[in-house]
């Protein structure tokens, strides 16, 4: 199993501002933001919010993104609130901070590669996958997307676990190309039917061999759409092998396959017996991977800040958000620190 390393970041714009999350020393104005919540309220048959839900209205200028929080021993930290945050905002560009613990409410898409030998593995892993979903709150919901050359929504968002279990039985897709990034884009688009609720985590667990042969959509476009729709990818790589210098080695996945996870705030997992590639994959157990995803999500908070209309004045604004002594946090692919610096700037004007 392989965990992600730190990566460089990308910039995302909306109609109001560009939000930048630089490296800890702020030597670069390259940013990583996992959600821009300046979106209108929408409705959905799959998820009807109740009166207690916090739906983001169009006049709410709130930037929200997940962070991982730990103490000096590397243990997850519980019980933090907005009162524990410190803010340095010399330009008075913000009107408040937002902090929400964990992943009590999740909308989750399983995106399953049904090509080749993966079919049998997927059929065997349905119970482990649904056990992960069962760890989240009663307002959580799950959908299943299957793909080979084309994507197919097997089950829309809902809580019918029997139907979801059935969706893991993949039909054979023989001699078809595979369009991983098209499927990732289609999975992200599913979330556009849902209302935007602050405390909800939007997740895609993408399981594939990593060999994309047919996608029209580029990885960068998938990442940009995921960031805009507040979607985090966890990528599970079930590798294929190829001869090299008299040995078998893992076939290199398509460029961008790993980055879809790392640049949207998730993680990448390489699974299977890569040291003994001839060993049978028939009894592969993904339970440890799903458990690692569960623990990762439960160590996270949603951190955000409200921007004022007056901050859209054409100037760069710098913020520093800190946690109490002895506690540090990570955003995206950047390292852990007690404080991180953020910048906001006006969005570029579109030429007619």
VOBA-1610 file (N, C-alpha, C; in pm, whole numbers, padded with zeros to 5 digits, always signed):
BEGIN
Unk+00084-00118+00000Unk+00000+00000+00000Unk+00088+00123+00000Unk+00053+00223-00076Unk+00134+00343-00085Unk+00048+00464-00053Unk+00102+00553+00032Unk+00030+00674+00068Unk+00083+00790-00013Unk+00003+00896-00029Unk+00044+01006-00113Unk+00155+01090-00051Unk+00234+01149-00137Unk+00334+01244-00091Unk+00284+01384-00117Unk+00356+01485-00065Unk+00314+01622-00086Unk+00332+01658-00232Unk+00241+01737-00284Unk+00245+01778-00423Unk+00232+01928-00432Unk+00263+01981-00550Unk+00238+02122-00574Unk+00089+02142-00593Unk+00045+02267-00596Unk-00097+02295-00592Unk-00143+02369-00716Unk-00273+02391-00725Unk-00329+02455-00841Unk-00420+02568-00798Unk-00458+02653-00891Unk-00538+02771-00862Unk-00678+02753-00920Unk-00777+02801-00845Unk-00916+02789-00888Unk-00984+02923-00874Unk-01067+02959-00970Unk-01134+03087-00966Unk-01284+03068-00958Unk-01352+03168-00904Unk-01497+03174-00917Unk-01534+03313-00963Unk-01662+03346-00961Unk-01705+03472-01017Unk-01666+03591-00931Unk-01626+03566-00807Unk-01594+03675-00717Unk-01445+03691-00692Unk-01375+03581-00671Unk-01235+03595-00630Unk-01157+03470-00662Unk-01026+03486-00663Unk-00934+03373-00668Unk-00884+03352-00527Unk-00898+03230-00474Unk-00852+03201-00340Unk-00727+03116-00350Unk-00621+03159-00284Unk-00493+03094-00297Unk-00446+03042-00163Unk-00403+02918-00159Unk-00343+02863-00038Unk-00197+02834-00068Unk-00106+02921-00028Unk+00035+02903-00063Unk+00104+02804+00028Unk+00227+02775-00005Unk+00310+02694+00084Unk+00333+02769+00213Unk+00382+02697+00314Unk+00389+02752+00449Unk+00473+02880+00451Unk+00583+02885+00375Unk+00668+03003+00375Unk+00618+03111+00280Unk+00511+03079+00202Unk+00451+03176+00110Unk+00549+03225+00005Unk+00639+03141-00040Unk+00731+03181-00145Unk+00667+03173-00282Unk+00555+03102-00292Unk+00484+03088-00419Unk+00340+03128-00400Unk+00281+03186-00502Unk+00138+03215-00500Unk+00063+03111-00579Unk+00103+02987-00559Unk+00028+02875-00613Unk-00063+02827-00504Unk-00187+02800-00535Unk-00281+02771-00427Unk-00354+02641-00445Unk-00415+02599-00336Unk-00498+02478-00337Unk-00619+02507-00252Unk-00737+02506-00313Unk-00860+02525-00236Unk-00953+02411-00267Unk-01016+02353-00169Unk-01099+02236-00189Unk-01247+02267-00196Unk-01287+02391-00178Unk-01427+02426-00195Unk-01441+02575-00204Unk-01526+02621-00296Unk-01565+02761-00298Unk-01716+02762-00293Unk-01769+02805-00178Unk-01912+02791-00153Unk-01983+02923-00173Unk-01983+02973-00294Unk-02058+03093-00328Unk-02162+03053-00432Unk-02238+02951-00400Unk-02324+02887-00497Unk-02469+02901-00459Unk-02560+02905-00557Unk-02701+02919-00525Unk-02758+02793-00465Unk-02865+02809-00388Unk-02936+02695-00334Unk-03003+02618-00447Unk-02989+02484-00443Unk-03054+02399-00542Unk-03135+02294-00470Unk-03215+02220-00543Unk-03295+02114-00483Unk-03259+01983-00549Unk-03293+01873-00481Unk-03260+01740-00531Unk-03359+01639-00478Unk-03401+01548-00563Unk-03487+01441-00518Unk-03412+01341-00431Unk-03279+01330-00455Unk-03201+01231-00381Unk-03176+01274-00237Unk-03175+01404-00213Unk-03141+01450-00079Unk-03225+01573-00048Unk-03327+01557+00033Unk-03412+01668+00072Unk-03369+01720+00208Unk-03314+01842+00214Unk-03266+01894+00342Unk-03380+01924+00436Unk-03354+01908+00567Unk-03454+01946+00664Unk-03419+02082+00722Unk-03499+02126+00817Unk-03484+02262+00867Unk-03352+02283+00939Unk-03289+02176+00987Unk-03165+02190+01062Unk-03043+02200+00972Unk-03058+02171+00843Unk-02945+02173+00752Unk-02904+02315+00719Unk-02773+02335+00705Unk-02721+02465+00669Unk-02698+02469+00519Unk-02795+02525+00446Unk-02783+02533+00301Unk-02717+02664+00264Unk-02618+02658+00175Unk-02546+02777+00138Unk-02626+02859+00038Unk-02662+02980+00077Unk-02738+03068-00010Unk-02644+03143-00104Unk-02700+03203-00206Unk-02619+03269-00306Unk-02546+03391-00250Unk-02598+03448-00139Unk-02534+03565-00080Unk-02433+03529+00028Unk-02401+03400+00041Unk-02304+03355+00138Unk-02168+03342+00071Unk-02073+03424+00109Unk-01939+03417+00054Unk-01851+03343+00155Unk-01859+03212+00149Unk-01787+03127+00244Unk-01696+03032+00168Unk-01570+03035+00199Unk-01472+02942+00142Unk-01450+02830+00242Unk-01477+02705+00203Unk-01470+02591+00295Unk-01382+02483+00234Unk-01296+02422+00316Unk-01210+02315+00267Unk-01170+02226+00382Unk-01142+02097+00355Unk-01106+02005+00462Unk-00961+02022+00504Unk-00936+02003+00632Unk-00801+02002+00686Unk-00783+01878+00773Unk-00660+01832+00785Unk-00627+01723+00877Unk-00558+01784+00998Unk-00604+01747+01118Unk-00554+01807+01242Unk-00491+01697+01328Unk-00376+01728+01388Unk-00310+01632+01475Unk-00237+01706+01586Unk-00202+01632+01694Unk-00118+01689+01799Unk+00027+01653+01770Unk+00117+01688+01862Unk+00259+01667+01839Unk+00296+01519+01834Unk+00209+01434+01887Unk+00233+01289+01883Unk+00176+01225+01757Unk+00113+01307+01674Unk+00056+01256+01550Unk-00084+01202+01565Unk-00147+01224+01681Unk-00281+01173+01706Unk-00386+01276+01663Unk-00501+01226+01616Unk-00611+01314+01578Unk-00661+01392+01699Unk-00706+01512+01676Unk-00750+01601+01783Unk-00901+01623+01772Unk-00973+01596+01880Unk-01118+01613+01882Unk-01154+01738+01961Unk-01273+01789+01935Unk-01329+01892+02020Unk-01291+02035+01988Unk-01221+02060+01878Unk-01189+02198+01843Unk-01314+02271+01795Unk-01321+02399+01824Unk-01432+02484+01778Unk-01376+02610+01716Unk-01466+02694+01663Unk-01422+02821+01605Unk-01348+02906+01708Unk-01382+02892+01836Unk-01317+02971+01939Unk-01169+02937+01956Unk-01129+02819+01906Unk-00989+02779+01916Unk-00904+02834+01802Unk-00967+02891+01701Unk-00895+02945+01586Unk-00844+03085+01615Unk-00728+03116+01561Unk-00677+03252+01563Unk-00671+03304+01420Unk-00699+03431+01403Unk-00703+03491+01271Unk-00623+03620+01270Unk-00532+03632+01177Unk-00463+03757+01151Unk-00510+03809+01016Unk-00583+03917+01016Unk-00647+03970+00896Unk-00629+04121+00896Unk-00511+04165+00856Unk-00477+04306+00864Unk-00565+04394+00776Unk-00618+04338+00667Unk-00702+04416+00576Unk-00850+04411+00614Unk-00883+04336+00719Unk-01023+04322+00759Unk-01108+04273+00642Unk-01056+04169+00573Unk-01122+04117+00454Unk-01225+04009+00486Unk-01228+03961+00611Unk-01319+03853+00648Unk-01416+03900+00754Unk-01527+03828+00764Unk-01629+03859+00865Unk-01645+03747+00967Unk-01565+03641+00955Unk-01576+03533+01051Unk-01511+03406+00999Unk-01496+03308+01090Unk-01437+03179+01057Unk-01540+03069+01074Unk-01513+02953+01013Unk-01603+02839+01020Unk-01520+02715+01047Unk-01564+02630+01142Unk-01495+02505+01171Unk-01598+02399+01207Unk-01590+02283+01141Unk-01684+02174+01165Unk-01606+02045+01171Unk-01636+01961+01269Unk-01560+01839+01294Unk-01610+01721+01210Unk-01513+01649+01153Unk-01536+01515+01103Unk-01621+01504+00978Unk-01680+01386+00961Unk-01758+01355+00842Unk-01885+01282+00883Unk-01965+01348+00967Unk-02090+01286+01011Unk-02188+01271+00896Unk-02180+01362+00802Unk-02271+01360+00688Unk-02188+01352+00560Unk-02210+01247+00482Unk-02129+01220+00363Unk-02219+01187+00245Unk-02188+01243+00130Unk-02242+01195+00003Unk-02125+01130-00071Unk-02140+01002-00100Unk-02028+00920-00147Unk-02063+00852-00278Unk-01971+00860-00374Unk-01984+00788-00501Unk-01873+00684-00509Unk-01910+00559-00531Unk-01813+00457-00568Unk-01806+00453-00720Unk-01689+00484-00775Unk-01667+00478-00920Unk-01584+00353-00948Unk-01645+00253-01012Unk-01588+00119-01023Unk-01550+00086-01166Unk-01426+00053-01186Unk-01375+00010-01316Unk-01420-00135-01339Unk-01500-00158-01442Unk-01551-00293-01467Unk-01477-00364-01579Unk-01359-00314-01616Unk-01285-00374-01726Unk-01200-00490-01677Unk-01179-00588-01763Unk-01085-00696-01742Unk-01101-00771-01611Unk-00985-00797-01547Unk-00982-00882-01428Unk-01036-00814-01304Unk-01063-00683-01310Unk-01112-00612-01193Unk-01255-00650-01157Unk-01326-00705-01251Unk-01467-00735-01229Unk-01487-00825-01106Unk-01409-00934-01099Unk-01426-01027-00988Unk-01387-00964-00856Unk-01281-00882-00857Unk-01238-00815-00734Unk-01349-00724-00683Unk-01410-00648-00773Unk-01518-00557-00733Unk-01634-00635-00671Unk-01668-00745-00733Unk-01779-00826-00681Unk-01753-00873-00538Unk-01625-00899-00506Unk-01590-00950-00374Unk-01580-00842-00268Unk-01566-00716-00309Unk-01537-00610-00213Unk-01658-00528-00172Unk-01777-00569-00214Unk-01894-00486-00188Unk-01922-00472-00039Unk-01905-00579+00038Unk-01936-00571+00182Unk-01837-00480+00255Unk-01709-00487+00217Unk-01610-00399+00278Unk-01639-00253+00245Unk-01681-00228+00121Unk-01713-00092+00080Unk-01834-00039+00155Unk-01936-00120+00168Unk-02058-00076+00236Unk-02035-00062+00386Unk-01940-00137+00440Unk-01906-00120+00581Unk-01849+00019+00606Unk-01772+00070+00510Unk-01722+00207+00520Unk-01838+00305+00523Unk-01930+00290+00430Unk-02043+00383+00425Unk-02125+00378+00554Unk-02135+00259+00615Unk-02212+00244+00737Unk-02154+00317+00857Unk-02029+00365+00846Unk-01966+00437+00955Unk-02009+00583+00963Unk-02080+00631+00862Unk-02118+00771+00858Unk-02261+00790+00907Unk-02301+00916+00925Unk-02428+00948+00987Unk-02548+00907+00905Unk-02665+00914+00969Unk-02789+00867+00907Unk-02834+00953+00790Unk-02781+01074+00777Unk-02816+01159+00663Unk-02722+01138+00544Unk-02628+01046+00558Unk-02536+01018+00449Unk-02606+00939+00338Unk-02546+00943+00219Unk-02605+00873+00105Unk-02494+00827+00012Unk-02526+00727-00070Unk-02425+00665-00154Unk-02482+00643-00294Unk-02394+00654-00394Unk-02427+00623-00533Unk-02316+00536-00590Unk-02346+00463-00698Unk-02247+00377-00762Unk-02242+00409-00910Unk-02122+00440-00958Unk-02095+00464-01100Unk-02005+00351-01150Unk-02045+00285-01258Unk-01961+00183-01319Unk-01910+00236-01453Unk-01789+00193-01490Unk-01736+00246-01616Unk-01639+00148-01681Unk-01638+00153-01812Unk-01534+00094-01896Unk-01505+00204-01998Unk-01548+00182-02123Unk-01531+00291-02221Unk-01633+00402-02197Unk-01751+00365-02148Unk-01856+00460-02112Unk-01890+00445-01965Unk-01944+00552-01908Unk-01986+00550-01767Unk-02134+00520-01758Unk-02172+00450-01651Unk-02312+00414-01629Unk-02344+00432-01482Unk-02446+00512-01452Unk-02491+00531-01314Unk-02574+00410-01275Unk-02516+00323-01194Unk-02585+00201-01155Unk-02690+00229-01047Unk-02657+00314-00952Unk-02747+00350-00842Unk-02730+00499-00813Unk-02838+00578-00818Unk-02828+00719-00782Unk-02816+00735-00631Unk-02794+00857-00585Unk-02779+00882-00442Unk-02900+00832-00363Unk-02872+00760-00256Unk-02977+00709-00170Unk-02917+00628-00057Unk-03002+00557+00017Unk-02955+00477+00130Unk-03004+00332+00122Unk-03041+00287+00003Unk-03084+00149-00015Unk-02960+00061-00027Unk-02917+00004+00083Unk-02792-00071+00084Unk-02801-00202+00005Unk-02919-00262+00001Unk-02934-00384-00079Unk-02915-00353-00227Unk-02974-00244-00272Unk-02956-00204-00412Unk-02811-00166-00440Unk-02748-00102-00345Unk-02607-00064-00362Unk-02518-00187-00368Unk-02547-00283-00282Unk-02470-00408-00285Unk-02483-00476-00421Unk-02603-00475-00477Unk-02624-00534-00608Unk-02548-00462-00717Unk-02530-00330-00702Unk-02460-00251-00803Unk-02312-00286-00811Unk-02259-00354-00708Unk-02119-00396-00711Unk-02098-00522-00795Unk-02204-00590-00834Unk-02190-00703-00925Unk-02177-00649-01066Unk-02055-00645-01115Unk-02028-00577-01242Unk-02048-00671-01359Unk-02118-00625-01464Unk-02126-00704-01586Unk-01991-00706-01657Unk-01968-00808-01737Unk-01842-00821-01808Unk-01831-00713-01915Unk-01714-00651-01923Unk-01686-00551-02027Unk-01562-00596-02102Unk-01579-00691-02193Unk-01467-00753-02263Unk-01426-00668-02382Unk-01293-00656-02398Unk-01235-00588-02514Unk-01287-00446-02531Unk-01306-00379-02421Unk-01344-00238-02427Unk-01229-00152-02379Unk-01224-00030-02433Unk-01131+00068-02380Unk-01180+00115-02243Unk-01095+00187-02171Unk-01130+00236-02039Unk-01112+00386-02033Unk-01214+00456-01986Unk-01213+00603-01978Unk-01225+00644-01832Unk-01112+00641-01761Unk-01112+00669-01618Unk-01150+00814-01590Unk-01088+00907-01661Unk-01109+01048-01631Unk-01248+01095-01674Unk-01301+01034-01780Unk-01441+01064-01816Unk-01534+01020-01702Unk-01505+00903-01644Unk-01588+00854-01533Unk-01572+00941-01409Unk-01450+00987-01383Unk-01428+01076-01270Unk-01505+01207-01288Unk-01506+01258-01411Unk-01582+01380-01439Unk-01731+01356-01421Unk-01780+01242-01470Unk-01922+01209-01455Unk-01959+01193-01308Unk-01870+01135-01228Unk-01896+01119-01085Unk-01905+01255-01016Unk-01816+01346-01053Unk-01820+01481-00996Unk-01949+01552-01033Unk-01992+01534-01155Unk-02113+01602-01202Unk-02237+01558-01125Unk-02235+01436-01071Unk-02350+01388-00993Unk-02382+01481-00877Unk-02279+01542-00820Unk-02300+01627-00702Unk-02370+01757-00736Unk-02375+01793-00863Unk-02444+01916-00901Unk-02594+01907-00879Unk-02647+01785-00861Unk-02790+01769-00835Unk-02825+01787-00688Unk-02724+01800-00602Unk-02747+01804-00459Unk-02743+01948-00406Unk-02817+01976-00299Unk-02804+02107-00234Unk-02667+02119-00169Unk-02621+02241-00154Unk-02490+02265-00094Unk-02506+02286+00056Unk-02464+02187+00132Unk-02478+02188+00278Unk-02339+02192+00339Unk-02315+02289+00425Unk-02180+02314+00474Unk-02117+02194+00541Unk-02192+02124+00622Unk-02137+02016+00703Unk-02123+01885+00626Unk-02162+01882+00500Unk-02156+01759+00421Unk-02021+01745+00353Unk-01965+01624+00358Unk-01846+01590+00280Unk-01889+01521+00151Unk-01829+01561+00042Unk-01857+01504-00090Unk-01736+01424-00134Unk-01755+01294-00152Unk-01644+01203-00174Unk-01667+01115-00295Unk-01559+01085-00367Unk-01560+00982-00470Unk-01448+00884-00437Unk-01483+00755-00427Unk-01383+00649-00414Unk-01371+00583-00550Unk-01261+00610-00617Unk-01236+00562-00753Unk-01147+00440-00746Unk-01195+00326-00797Unk-01121+00200-00792Unk-01094+00156-00936Unk-00966+00144-00972Unk-00931+00116-01111Unk-00790+00062-01120Unk-00756+00007-01238Unk-00618-00036-01264Unk-00531+00079-01312Unk-00591+00196-01333Unk-00514+00316-01366Unk-00479+00332-01512Unk-00522+00241-01597Unk-00486+00248-01739Unk-00601+00311-01818Unk-00587+00437-01849Unk-00690+00510-01924Unk-00654+00506-02071Unk-00746+00458-02154Unk-00719+00446-02298Unk-00821+00520-02384Unk-00919+00588-02321Unk-01027+00642-02403Unk-01082+00776-02357Unk-01033+00834-02251Unk-01096+00954-02196Unk-01081+01074-02289Unk-01186+01152-02294Unk-01185+01281-02361Unk-01149+01391-02261Unk-01199+01377-02138Unk-01173+01475-02033Unk-01030+01458-01981Unk-00961+01571-01962Unk-00825+01570-01911Unk-00825+01570-01758Unk-00719+01514-01697Unk-00713+01511-01549Unk-00726+01649-01487Unk-00664+01751-01547Unk-00671+01886-01492Unk-00814+01937-01485Unk-00894+01901-01585Unk-01035+01942-01586Unk-01113+01871-01476Unk-01080+01744-01452Unk-01144+01670-01343Unk-01113+01736-01209Unk-00988+01770-01188Unk-00945+01832-01063Unk-01014+01967-01044Unk-01018+02047-01148Unk-01082+02178-01138Unk-01230+02166-01105Unk-01299+02074-01171Unk-01442+02054-01144Unk-01464+02002-01002Unk-01375+01913-00957Unk-01388+01859-00821Unk-01371+01970-00717Unk-01273+02055-00737Unk-01252+02166-00645Unk-01372+02259-00643Unk-01424+02290-00758Unk-01538+02381-00767Unk-01661+02323-00698Unk-01678+02190-00707Unk-01796+02126-00647Unk-01767+02065-00511Unk-01652+02099-00453Unk-01617+02056-00316Unk-01609+01904-00305Unk-01556+01838-00405Unk-01549+01692-00410Unk-01406+01647-00384Unk-01390+01549-00296Unk-01260+01490-00264Unk-01255+01348-00320Unk-01145+01316-00389Unk-01126+01182-00445Unk-01030+01101-00358Unk-01069+00974-00336Unk-00977+00873-00284Unk-00960+00770-00397Unk-00835+00748-00438Unk-00807+00661-00552Unk-00744+00532-00500Unk-00806+00419-00536Unk-00754+00286-00502Unk-00705+00222-00631Unk-00575+00200-00638Unk-00510+00149-00758Unk-00488-00001-00744Unk-00559-00078-00827Unk-00541-00223-00834Unk-00453-00250-00956Unk-00324-00268-00936Unk-00231-00260-01049Unk-00232-00380-01141Unk-00194-00354-01265Unk-00156-00457-01361Unk-00004-00458-01368Unk+00052-00565-01425Unk+00197-00580-01426Unk+00246-00598-01569Unk+00373-00559-01591Unk+00434-00570-01723Unk+00578-00618-01708Unk+00630-00698-01804Unk+00770-00743-01796Unk+00866-00626-01812Unk+00973-00627-01733Unk+01077-00525-01744Unk+01206-00580-01687Unk+01310-00589-01773Unk+01441-00640-01730Unk+01431-00776-01663Unk+01351-00864-01721Unk+01337-00999-01670Unk+01251-01011-01546Unk+01185-00905-01506Unk+01098-00907-01389Unk+00963-00847-01425Unk+00867-00867-01338Unk+00737-00804-01353Unk+00730-00682-01262Unk+00686-00573-01318Unk+00670-00452-01237Unk+00532-00391-01262Unk+00489-00306-01171Unk+00359-00242-01183Unk+00356-00152-01307Unk+00254-00170-01388Unk+00239-00082-01505Unk+00210+00060-01459Unk+00279+00154-01519Unk+00261+00294-01483Unk+00120+00339-01517Unk+00046+00394-01421Unk-00090+00440-01451Unk-00088+00564-01538Unk-00203+00600-01588Unk-00218+00718-01672Unk-00175+00842-01595Unk-00113+00934-01664Unk-00071+01060-01602Unk-00192+01132-01544Unk-00183+01171-01419Unk-00293+01240-01353Unk-00379+01150-01267Unk-00361+01018-01278Unk-00444+00924-01201Unk-00425+00946-01051Unk-00302+00951-01007Unk-00273+00973-00866Unk-00306+01116-00824Unk-00280+01212-00912Unk-00299+01352-00879Unk-00446+01387-00855Unk-00538+01314-00916Unk-00680+01339-00893Unk-00712+01327-00744Unk-00647+01234-00676Unk-00666+01221-00531Unk-00589+01329-00456Unk-00461+01339-00485Unk-00376+01427-00404Unk-00411+01574-00418Unk-00459+01616-00534Unk-00489+01757-00556Unk-00632+01795-00522Unk-00711+01698-00477Unk-00845+01731-00429Unk-00857+01705-00279Unk-00744+01679-00213Unk-00744+01661-00068Unk-00762+01520-00019Unk-00767+01423-00110Unk-00782+01284-00071Unk-00649+01212-00063Unk-00651+01080-00081Unk-00529+01000-00077Unk-00532+00896-00187Unk-00413+00850-00221Unk-00393+00747-00324Unk-00339+00622-00255Unk-00399+00506-00291Unk-00356+00379-00234Unk-00320+00281-00346Unk-00199+00229-00342Unk-00157+00122-00431Unk-00169-00007-00352Unk-00253-00099-00397Unk-00283-00218-00317Unk-00243-00344-00392Unk-00251-00456-00322Unk-00213-00584-00380Unk-00070-00619-00343Unk-00028-00738-00382Unk+00106-00787-00351Unk+00201-00747-00462Unk+00249-00622-00455Unk+00337-00572-00561Unk+00475-00636-00555Unk+00513-00691-00440Unk+00642-00759-00429Unk+00638-00896-00496Unk+00521-00960-00498Unk+00505-01091-00563Unk+00388-01083-00661Unk+00411-01023-00778Unk+00301-00997-00871Unk+00233-01121-00925Unk+00298-01238-00912Unk+00235-01361-00960Unk+00139-01419-00857Unk+00139-01363-00736Unk+00047-01411-00634Unk-00096-01382-00677Unk-00187-01465-00637Unk-00327-01451-00677Unk-00388-01325-00618Unk-00463-01254-00699Unk-00538-01137-00653Unk-00680-01175-00613Unk-00712-01303-00624Unk-00851-01345-00603Unk-00898-01317-00461Unk-00806-01326-00365Unk-00844-01307-00226Unk-00801-01170-00173Unk-00786-01076-00261Unk-00747-00940-00222Unk-00852-00881-00128Unk-00806-00823-00018Unk-00895-00765+00081Unk-00872-00614+00086Unk-00974-00538+00052Unk-00964-00392+00054Unk-01009-00333+00187Unk-01044-00417+00283Unk-01092-00366+00412Unk-00992-00272+00478Unk-00860-00303+00479Unk-00766-00209+00540Unk-00764-00073+00472Unk-00784-00073+00340Unk-00786+00054+00267Unk-00909+00135+00306Unk-01025+00071+00309Unk-01146+00142+00347Unk-01136+00191+00492Unk-01071+00113+00578Unk-01052+00156+00717Unk-00961+00278+00723Unk-00857+00280+00640Unk-00766+00394+00635Unk-00839+00519+00587Unk-00929+00503+00490Unk-01009+00616+00443Unk-01100+00667+00554Unk-01163+00574+00626Unk-01251+00612+00737Unk-01174+00691+00842Unk-01056+00641+00881Unk-00978+00709+00983Unk-00930+00845+00935Unk-00895+00853+00808Unk-00851+00981+00753Unk-00963+01083+00758Unk-01083+01043+00720Unk-01197+01135+00722Unk-01231+01178+00864Unk-01222+01086+00958Unk-01258+01120+01095Unk-01154+01207+01164Unk-01036+01219+01104Unk-00934+01308+01159Unk-00944+01448+01100Unk-01041+01470+01014Unk-01051+01596+00943Unk-01156+01689+01003Unk-01135+01816+00976Unk-01234+01920+01001Unk-01260+01993+00870Unk-01371+02066+00865Unk-01394+02162+00759Unk-01362+02300+00813Unk-01266+02366+00754Unk-01223+02499+00793Unk-01262+02598+00684Unk-01310+02713+00723Unk-01347+02812+00623Unk-01345+02952+00679Unk-01359+03048+00588Unk-01370+03188+00629Unk-01470+03259+00538Unk-01543+03351+00599Unk-01640+03433+00526Unk-01568+03558+00474Unk-01587+03588+00347Unk-01526+03707+00289Unk-01628+03820+00281Unk-01580+03941+00301Unk-01665+04059+00289Unk-01671+04106+00144Unk-01779+04173+00109Unk-01790+04232-00024Unk-01677+04333-00047Unk-01638+04401+00059Unk-01534+04503+00045Unk-01398+04444+00014Unk-01382+04310+00033Unk-01253+04248+00002Unk-01231+04231-00148Unk-01337+04246-00226Unk-01326+04235-00371Unk-01294+04373-00429Unk-01179+04426-00386Unk-01141+04562-00422Unk-01023+04569-00516Unk-00987+04457-00575Unk-00877+04457-00670Unk-00740+04435-00608Unk-00733+04422-00477Unk-00604+04403-00410Unk-00590+04261-00356Unk-00465+04220-00336Unk-00437+04092-00272Unk-00452+04106-00121Unk-00524+04012-00060Unk-00545+04015+00085Unk-00483+03890+00147Unk-00413+03908+00257Unk-00342+03800+00324Unk-00408+03769+00457Unk-00430+03639+00482Unk-00486+03591+00608Unk-00392+03489+00668Unk-00389+03482+00800Unk-00316+03377+00869Unk-00413+03313+00969Unk-00438+03183+00954Unk-00529+03111+01043Unk-00448+03010+01123Unk-00458+03018+01256Unk-00379+02933+01342Unk-00464+02850+01436Unk-00403+02746+01494Unk-00464+02658+01593Unk-00391+02675+01726Unk-00444+02620+01835Unk-00377+02634+01965Unk-00238+02571+01966Unk-00157+02610+02064Unk-00024+02554+02080Unk-00033+02402+02096Unk+00057+02331+02032Unk+00058+02185+02040Unk-00029+02116+01939Unk-00100+02194+01857Unk-00189+02138+01754Unk-00149+02197+01619Unk-00146+02112+01517Unk-00109+02158+01384Unk-00203+02097+01281Unk-00206+02160+01163Unk-00298+02111+01060Unk-00235+02114+00923Unk-00292+02033+00835Unk-00247+02018+00698Unk-00360+02054+00603Unk-00328+02124+00498Unk-00425+02157+00394Unk-00372+02103+00262Unk-00453+02021+00195Unk-00411+01967+00067Unk-00280+01891+00078Unk-00189+01916-00014Unk-00061+01846-00015Unk+00047+01916+00064Unk+00013+02022+00135Unk+00114+02095+00210Unk+00140+02028+00345Unk+00253+02062+00406Unk+00291+02002+00532Unk+00209+02053+00649Unk+00228+01987+00764Unk+00159+02027+00887Unk+00226+02150+00947Unk+00145+02240+01000Unk+00195+02358+01068Unk+00087+02411+01161Unk+00130+02483+01267Unk+00031+02543+01357Unk-00047+02654+01286Unk+00017+02721+01191Unk-00048+02829+01117Unk-00026+02810+00967Unk-00124+02851+00889Unk-00110+02855+00744Unk-00154+02992+00695Unk-00095+03036+00586Unk-00126+03165+00527Unk-00212+03146+00403Unk-00309+03235+00385Unk-00401+03230+00273Unk-00402+03367+00205Unk-00433+03366+00077Unk-00445+03490+00004Unk-00577+03491-00073Unk-00637+03606-00087Unk-00749+03622-00178Unk-00719+03737-00271Unk-00766+03724-00394Unk-00739+03826-00495Unk-00858+03831-00589Unk-00875+03940-00664Unk-00989+03949-00758Unk-00974+03851-00872Unk-01085+03797-00915Unk-01085+03706-01029Unk-01052+03783-01156Unk-00984+03719-01251Unk-00953+03786-01377Unk-01079+03816-01455Unk-01081+03928-01523Unk-01196+03968-01603Unk-01194+03892-01734Unk-01307+03831-01768Unk-01317+03757-01893Unk-01326+03852-02011Unk-01249+03822-02113Unk-01256+03903-02233Unk-01380+03868-02314Unk-01446+03967-02375Unk-01567+03939-02452Unk-01534+03860-02577
//
